[in-house]
Amino acid sequence: MNQSPFPSSDSSANAFGMKLILPVLKSYNAPYMLVHSKVPRDEKEAEEQRHAFLQNTYDAVCYADKTYADRTSLDDHNGEHQPFELPERPELAHISTLQELLAVYPTVKEDYEALANEIMRRLP
């Protein structure tokens, strides 16, 4: 039975990607920020996804930095594994032109301004 080396779900694809890119970023001492996008509006579903994504980010950072688990727990709210959250925005799903993006921007402005502010806050 042949199995693809590529993950099949968004969650496993995210985990796989983080484990590929974080060691490279850390080897260059490059600043980075993990973003959990498309967090569902439904709180029960969101909580399930938060838990899975947080575990994946923690595992990826531990994979990239072998001493991270000795210094930081999964529950450390200030750890570099803590992602910034962006809510799911169905209105962005089918954007294909700048004009379409500009038309919906007022509805998503607050979320993306918060992301920009967080990026600025975290820069060295």
Residue, then its C-alpha position, 0 to 999 in steps of 0.5 A: m500500500n502506497q501512502s502519500p508523504f503529504p498530509s491529507s487534512d488541514s490540521s496535519a498539513n499545518a503541523f507538517g508545514m510547521k515542522l518543515i519551516l520552523p527549524v529553518l527560521k530558528s537556524y537563521n534566528a528569524p522572527y516568526m509568528l504562528v497564526h491560527s486562521k479560519v477559527p470557527r465562530d461556533e465556540k465548541e468547534a473553535e475550542e476543539q480546533r484551538h486545542a489541536f492547533l496549539q498542540n501542533t504549534y507546541d510540537a513543532v516548536c519543540y521539534a525545532d528547538k530540542t530544549y523548548a519543552d524543558r523551558t516552556s509548557l504547553d499552557d504557557h500563554n507567553g510561549e512562542h508556540q502561542p498562535f495569533e487567532l484570526p476568525e473564519r471569514p466566509e466573505l473572504a473565501h471567493i475573493s479573486t480581485l483587488q476590487e472584491l477585497l476592497a469591497v469586503y475590507p470594512t467587514v474584516k478590517e478590525d481582524y487584520e488591523a489586530l494582526a498587523n498590530e500584533i506583528m509590530r508588537r512582536l518585532p524585535 
